[in-house]
Amino acid sequence: MSQPSAVLAPVASEGPTAQVKAPPATVVALIAHARGVPSIAREAFARECDALQGNDAVVIVHTCHRVELYVALEAFGDHELPKLPPRGLRLEDAAAARHLIRVTCGLESAVLGEDQVLHQVRTTYTARRASQPLDPVLGRLFQVALNAGRRAHGWFGGSKRSLGDAALDEIERRNGTLVNQPILIVGAGSMGRLSAQAAVRRGARVIVTSRTADRAASLAHDVEGLALDYAVDGTLPAVVGAIVALSGPWQIGALDAQGLVDGSATLVDLSSPPALPDALQEQLGERFVSIDDLAWGPQIELPGALRSRLEQLVAGSGREYCKWLLARDSLPAIQAMSEAAEGRRRSELEWLLRRLPNLSEEDRALVDQMSHRLVAGILHAPRSRLRLDDSGDLGRAARELFGI
C-alpha cells in the first residue's frame, strides 16, 4: 500500500527544498457534504457518480446530507473521476478510511450519534454486493467501517436522536413548546416516521399526509394522530410547524400553501433537493429551514469519556484497515520469495540425488523432508516481518534482495 498521498517526502538533491510526491493512492474518497456543498450541487455530483455504478471499483454513499464516492484506484483503471463541486473534499488512503469509519460511528452527522447513516451505509453496501462484484479493497473498507459503527452505536444510551429531532428543535426554538401543539409530517417513509415518533415524545399532536394514503393512515394510527388526504387542497389546519420528508417535490395545493404563508408555522424540509417549491420557500422567508441549514445547527456534545472512546475506535479501526492493505500488498512479495526458495530447493535436491543414486526411498524422503524444514526455517522470520510491514519498505527491500 502506498503512503497517504498528501505526504511529501524529502529526497537527496542539490536543492535544499527538493521534494517528491508519495506513491499513488490506493483508495480515494470524493466527499460532497452539506456543510460545504449546497443541495443542488450535491445532487448534480450524485448524477455524475451514478454514471460509474457499473464499475466494480466504486461505491457511492448518498444520504440527505452527503454524496460520497469511494474508489479503489488500481482496479478503477484509466476511467475519469467525476469533478468535485466547489468546497468538496478529496481524501486518500488512511484519511479516506478514517472518514468512512467516522461516518458509520455517527461522528460526521448533523445529529451526533444518530444511527440512520449507519443503516444507510449498510443498505448501500449490501445492495452493492448483491448487484455486482466489488473490489476487495473497498469490500474490506466497508466491512471494517460497519463493524466499527455497530460497536459505536451500542455505546450510545437512551433514545436515539435523528434529523427529525433536529427539525423539532428548530421548530421549538422558534415557536415555543410543542406540548399539545399540532405538527404536520409530510411523508410517511423512514424519516417521516422518525419525525412523527419524535414529535409524540415531545407531546405534540401529529398530522400526517403522504402521496400514499395507506402509509399516511398507518403512520397516523401508530402515533395516534390524524391523516390528511394528500390530494385535497384547502384541508390543512393551522400548525405550529411542519416537517417535510419526501423523495420528490411536494405538490402542495395553492390554498394550503397560502395558509402556511399566512400562518406562523416553521417549515423544515428534510428532502434533498428541497421538496418545497422555490416560490413557497421565498414566501416563507426565515420560516423555511432546509436540510442544509440543519447541517450547521447546534450539536449536543458527547460526554468526554464517550468521545474519547469513539475516537480511539475510529483510530484503531483505521489502523486495522491500513495494516490489511499493507499486508495484502506484501503477499506478492511473500509468494514470489517462497516460490524462488522452493525452486532453488528442488534444484539442489535433484543435484544431490544424482550424486547419491544409491539412497534408499526412506533416505530420499528424509532428505526431502529436511530440505523443506530448512527452507521453511530460513523463510519464517522474513515472512512474519513482511506480514507486519506497516510501511511497505520491507516488501520493496525483499523484492530487491531476492531479485523478485
C-alpha distance (Angstrom), angle and dihedral (degrees) to the residues before:
residue distance angle dihedral
M1 . . .
S2 3.75 . .
Q3 3.75 122.7 .
P4 3.83 115.9 -104.4
S5 3.78 104.6 -69.4
A6 3.78 95.2 -133.8
V7 3.81 88.9 70.9
L8 3.78 117.9 91.9
A9 3.79 117.5 -155.9
P10 3.83 120.9 -153.0
V11 3.79 117.4 -126.0
A12 3.77 133.6 -166.0
S13 3.79 111.6 -84.9
E14 3.74 143.0 139.3
G15 3.81 88.7 -107.1
P16 3.83 114.5 75.8
T17 3.82 93.8 -141.1
A18 3.80 100.2 44.2
Q19 3.80 112.8 139.3
V20 3.77 137.3 177.0
K21 3.77 127.6 -152.9
A22 3.78 118.7 -110.8
P23 3.83 117.6 -108.4
P24 3.82 117.5 -74.6
A25 3.80 117.2 -73.8
T26 3.80 122.6 -99.2
V27 3.82 97.9 -152.7
V28 3.80 127.8 26.2
A29 3.80 127.8 -170.0
L30 3.81 121.2 -164.7
I31 3.81 108.6 -159.8
A32 3.81 127.7 -163.5
H33 3.81 108.6 177.7
A34 3.78 131.4 175.8
R35 3.80 91.3 -116.7
G36 3.79 89.4 67.5
V37 3.80 109.8 11.1
P38 3.83 122.0 55.0
S39 3.79 119.7 -125.6
I40 3.81 95.8 -106.3
A41 3.83 91.9 51.9
R42 3.82 91.0 45.5
E43 3.78 92.0 53.8
A44 3.82 91.3 48.1
F45 3.80 88.6 51.8
A46 3.81 89.1 48.0
R47 3.81 90.4 56.0
E48 3.81 90.1 53.4
C49 3.80 90.3 49.2
D50 3.81 91.7 48.9
A51 3.80 89.0 62.7
L52 3.84 86.6 68.8
Q53 3.81 95.5 53.5
G54 3.81 92.5 111.4
N55 3.82 93.5 58.8
D56 3.82 116.1 102.5
A57 3.81 90.6 -146.9
V58 3.82 96.4 60.5
V59 3.82 137.0 81.3
I60 3.82 122.3 178.2
V61 3.82 121.9 -157.2
H62 3.81 110.4 -163.9
T63 3.82 121.9 178.3
C64 3.79 134.7 149.7
H65 3.82 91.9 -85.9
R66 3.81 103.1 31.1
V67 3.78 147.3 38.8
E68 3.81 110.8 -167.3
L69 3.80 127.1 178.4
Y70 3.82 117.6 -161.3
V71 3.80 116.6 -166.0
A72 3.81 133.4 -175.1
L73 3.79 96.4 -146.6
E74 3.81 100.1 -159.3
A75 3.81 92.5 55.0
F76 3.82 91.7 38.3
G77 3.79 89.8 68.3
D78 3.80 121.1 -175.5
H79 3.80 96.7 -22.7
E80 3.79 116.7 128.8
L81 3.79 119.7 -110.9
P82 3.81 117.7 -131.4
K83 3.78 115.5 -98.7
L84 3.78 112.9 -101.9
P85 3.81 114.7 -123.3
P86 3.81 117.0 -118.8
R87 3.82 111.7 -68.5
G88 3.79 91.0 17.1
L89 3.80 116.5 137.1
R90 3.80 132.3 -127.2
L91 3.80 116.3 -157.0
E92 3.79 127.4 -177.7
D93 3.81 137.0 -158.1
A94 3.82 111.9 -39.2
A95 3.82 93.1 13.7
A96 3.82 91.1 51.8
A97 3.80 91.4 48.4
R98 3.81 93.2 48.3
H99 3.80 90.9 49.4
L100 3.82 94.7 54.0
I101 3.80 90.5 46.0
R102 3.83 90.3 50.9
V103 3.81 88.9 50.2
T104 3.81 93.8 53.5
C105 3.82 90.9 44.9
G106 3.82 90.7 56.4
L107 3.81 95.2 -114.3
E108 3.82 95.4 119.1
S109 3.81 96.4 48.1
A110 3.79 128.8 107.7
V111 3.81 85.2 -124.0
L112 3.80 107.6 46.8
G113 3.78 112.7 -129.1
E114 3.81 97.4 11.7
D115 3.78 112.5 146.0
Q116 3.80 100.9 -150.5
V117 3.81 92.3 94.6
L118 3.81 90.7 50.2
H119 3.81 88.4 54.0
Q120 3.82 91.3 46.6
V121 3.81 93.1 49.9
R122 3.81 90.9 47.5
T123 3.81 91.3 49.5
T124 3.81 90.8 47.5
Y125 3.81 92.3 50.3
T126 3.81 94.1 45.6
A127 3.80 93.4 48.3
R128 3.80 91.5 44.8
R129 3.81 93.0 53.7
A130 3.79 91.7 45.8
S131 3.81 93.8 52.4
Q132 3.82 100.3 49.8
P133 3.82 143.7 -23.0
L134 3.80 117.0 -62.9
D135 3.79 124.8 -147.9
P136 3.85 109.4 -107.5
V137 3.82 92.0 -126.8
L138 3.81 89.9 64.3
G139 3.78 95.0 34.2
R140 3.79 91.4 58.4
L141 3.82 92.1 44.4
F142 3.80 92.9 55.1
Q143 3.81 92.4 44.2
V144 3.81 91.1 53.6
A145 3.82 91.8 45.9
L146 3.81 94.1 48.2
N147 3.80 92.1 47.5
A148 3.80 89.7 52.0
G149 3.81 90.8 46.7
R150 3.80 92.6 53.0
R151 3.80 90.9 50.8
A152 3.79 93.2 45.9
H153 3.79 95.9 50.8
G154 3.78 90.4 51.3
W155 3.81 87.2 64.9
F156 3.81 95.9 57.4
G157 3.80 110.9 93.3
G158 3.81 130.1 -155.0
S159 3.79 127.6 19.2
K160 3.77 114.7 -16.8
R161 3.80 113.6 -115.8
S162 3.78 120.6 -137.1
L163 3.79 138.1 -175.5
G164 3.79 85.3 -87.1
D165 3.81 88.0 65.6
A166 3.80 90.4 49.4
A167 3.82 89.4 51.4
L168 3.80 91.6 49.9
D169 3.81 90.2 47.8
E170 3.80 88.0 57.9
I171 3.81 93.6 47.2
E172 3.80 91.1 47.0
R173 3.80 92.1 48.4
R174 3.79 91.0 53.9
N175 3.82 101.6 35.4
G176 3.78 105.9 26.8
T177 3.78 130.2 -123.6
L178 3.78 118.0 3.8
V179 3.79 95.2 -152.9
N180 3.81 107.9 131.7
Q181 3.82 90.0 -8.9
P182 3.84 123.0 131.4
I183 3.82 116.1 -109.0
L184 3.81 121.9 -174.3
I185 3.81 118.8 -143.0
V186 3.81 113.6 -164.9
G187 3.80 108.6 -162.8
A188 3.80 131.1 30.7
G189 3.80 100.1 -143.2
S190 3.79 125.4 111.3
M191 3.82 95.3 -70.0
G192 3.80 92.3 43.9
R193 3.80 89.4 52.0
L194 3.81 92.7 48.3
S195 3.81 90.1 49.3
A196 3.81 92.5 49.0
Q197 3.81 92.2 49.2
A198 3.81 90.8 48.3
A199 3.82 90.0 50.5
V200 3.81 90.8 52.3
R201 3.82 90.5 51.8
R202 3.81 87.6 57.7
G203 3.79 92.3 51.4
A204 3.82 96.7 -107.4
R205 3.80 125.8 147.8
V206 3.80 107.3 -118.2
I207 3.80 125.9 -141.8
V208 3.81 116.3 -172.3
T209 3.79 131.4 -162.8
S210 3.79 128.2 170.9
R211 3.79 141.1 164.0
T212 3.81 86.2 -110.9
A213 3.80 107.9 61.0
D214 3.81 94.6 -162.4
R215 3.81 92.5 55.5
A216 3.79 91.5 47.5
A217 3.81 90.5 50.5
S218 3.81 91.6 47.8
L219 3.80 93.7 50.4
A220 3.81 92.2 44.9
H221 3.80 89.4 51.5
D222 3.81 92.3 49.9
V223 3.81 93.2 52.6
E224 3.83 95.0 36.3
G225 3.78 89.9 -115.5
L226 3.79 138.7 129.1
A227 3.81 126.7 -88.5
L228 3.81 120.0 -146.4
D229 3.80 127.1 -159.3
Y230 3.81 106.3 -106.0
A231 3.78 93.8 -150.7
V232 3.82 99.8 49.9
D233 3.80 114.3 90.3
G234 3.79 122.9 -147.3
T235 3.82 98.3 28.5
L236 3.81 98.2 100.5
P237 3.82 110.4 114.6
A238 3.79 123.8 -146.5
V239 3.81 111.3 -76.1
V240 3.82 134.2 -178.5
G241 3.77 92.0 -136.5
A242 3.79 145.5 -3.2
I243 3.80 132.3 -150.3
V244 3.79 116.2 -157.6
A245 3.82 117.2 -159.5
L246 3.80 108.4 167.7
S247 3.80 133.9 140.9
G248 3.80 91.0 -137.6
P249 3.84 141.9 17.2
W250 3.79 120.2 -41.8
Q251 3.80 104.9 -121.1
I252 3.78 93.0 -153.1
G253 3.78 117.2 176.9
A254 3.79 121.2 -115.6
L255 3.81 94.3 -113.2
D256 3.79 94.5 50.1
A257 3.81 91.2 45.2
Q258 3.81 90.9 51.8
G259 3.80 90.1 48.2
L260 3.80 90.3 55.8
V261 3.81 91.4 47.6
D262 3.78 92.9 49.5
G263 3.80 93.3 46.3
S264 3.80 130.6 66.3
A265 3.78 100.2 -112.9
T266 3.81 121.8 136.5
L267 3.82 111.9 -135.6
V268 3.79 118.8 -152.9
D269 3.79 114.6 -167.3
L270 3.82 111.6 -157.3
S271 3.81 92.2 178.5
S272 3.81 124.5 106.2
P273 2.94 113.4 -123.6
P274 3.83 92.9 27.1
A275 3.80 115.1 -93.4
L276 3.81 94.4 -152.2
P277 3.82 115.1 91.8
D278 3.81 113.5 -106.3
A279 3.80 92.0 -118.4
L280 3.80 91.9 55.1
Q281 3.80 91.5 47.6
E282 3.78 89.4 54.0
Q283 3.80 93.3 47.6
L284 3.80 92.1 50.3
G285 3.80 91.1 51.1
E286 3.81 112.2 174.4
R287 3.80 90.4 3.7
F288 3.82 89.2 71.9
V289 3.82 115.6 86.3
S290 3.80 118.9 -173.8
I291 3.78 129.9 -155.4
D292 3.81 87.4 -106.6
D293 3.81 90.9 55.3
L294 3.81 89.8 56.8
A295 3.80 90.4 54.7
W296 3.81 87.7 69.3
G297 3.80 95.5 43.3
P298 3.81 124.5 120.8
Q299 3.78 116.7 -76.0
I300 3.78 127.1 -135.8
E301 3.81 99.0 -129.5
L302 3.77 119.7 -129.0
P303 3.80 120.7 -120.4
G304 3.80 110.6 -91.9
A305 3.80 95.1 -115.1
L306 3.81 92.4 49.9
R307 3.79 92.6 46.6
S308 3.81 90.7 51.4
R309 3.79 91.9 46.8
L310 3.80 91.6 51.0
E311 3.79 93.5 48.0
Q312 3.81 89.6 51.0
L313 3.81 89.5 50.9
V314 3.82 90.6 51.3
A315 3.80 92.6 48.2
G316 3.80 93.8 45.9
S317 3.81 93.7 46.9
G318 3.79 90.2 48.2
R319 3.79 91.0 52.4
E320 3.80 90.3 48.1
Y321 3.80 91.1 55.2
C322 3.80 94.5 44.7
K323 3.81 91.3 49.9
W324 3.79 89.3 51.1
L325 3.80 90.1 51.6
L326 3.78 92.4 48.8
A327 3.79 92.7 46.5
R328 3.80 89.1 48.5
D329 3.79 89.5 53.9
S330 3.81 89.6 48.9
L331 3.81 94.0 55.6
P332 3.83 95.2 82.2
A333 3.82 89.6 52.5
I334 3.81 91.5 48.2
Q335 3.79 91.8 47.3
A336 3.81 94.1 46.2
M337 3.81 91.7 47.4
S338 3.81 91.1 49.3
E339 3.80 92.7 47.6
A340 3.81 91.5 48.9
A341 3.82 91.5 50.1
E342 3.81 91.8 46.6
G343 3.79 91.4 50.8
R344 3.79 91.0 51.6
R345 3.83 91.6 46.7
R346 3.81 92.2 53.9
S347 3.79 92.1 46.5
E348 3.80 92.8 51.7
L349 3.80 92.0 43.8
E350 3.80 91.8 52.9
W351 3.83 90.2 49.3
L352 3.80 90.9 50.7
L353 3.81 94.5 47.8
R354 3.79 91.1 50.4
R355 3.82 88.5 54.4
L356 3.82 91.3 48.5
P357 3.81 104.5 40.9
N358 3.79 94.0 158.6
L359 3.81 96.5 63.2
S360 3.78 113.8 126.0
E361 3.81 120.5 -119.0
E362 3.80 89.0 -107.6
D363 3.82 92.2 53.5
R364 3.79 91.4 45.7
A365 3.82 89.1 53.7
L366 3.82 90.7 49.9
V367 3.81 91.9 50.6
D368 3.80 90.6 48.0
Q369 3.82 91.0 49.5
M370 3.80 91.6 47.7
S371 3.82 91.5 51.8
H372 3.81 90.8 50.8
R373 3.80 91.5 51.0
L374 3.79 92.2 45.8
V375 3.82 93.3 53.3
A376 3.81 93.2 42.6
G377 3.80 90.7 50.7
I378 3.79 93.2 50.1
L379 3.83 92.8 47.6
H380 3.82 97.2 42.9
A381 3.80 96.4 86.6
P382 3.85 96.1 43.2
R383 3.81 91.3 48.0
S384 3.79 92.3 49.1
R385 3.79 92.8 48.5
L386 3.80 92.5 47.6
R387 3.81 91.1 53.5
L388 3.82 88.9 55.2
D389 3.81 94.9 43.1
D390 3.82 102.6 134.6
S391 3.80 95.3 178.6
G392 3.79 105.2 36.9
D393 3.82 89.1 -123.7
L394 3.81 93.7 114.3
G395 3.80 92.0 51.7
R396 3.78 90.9 53.7
A397 3.81 90.8 45.6
A398 3.82 91.5 50.2
R399 3.79 91.8 52.7
E400 3.80 90.6 50.8
L401 3.81 96.6 43.8
F402 3.78 95.6 45.9
G403 3.80 95.2 36.9
I404 3.82 92.7 -123.7
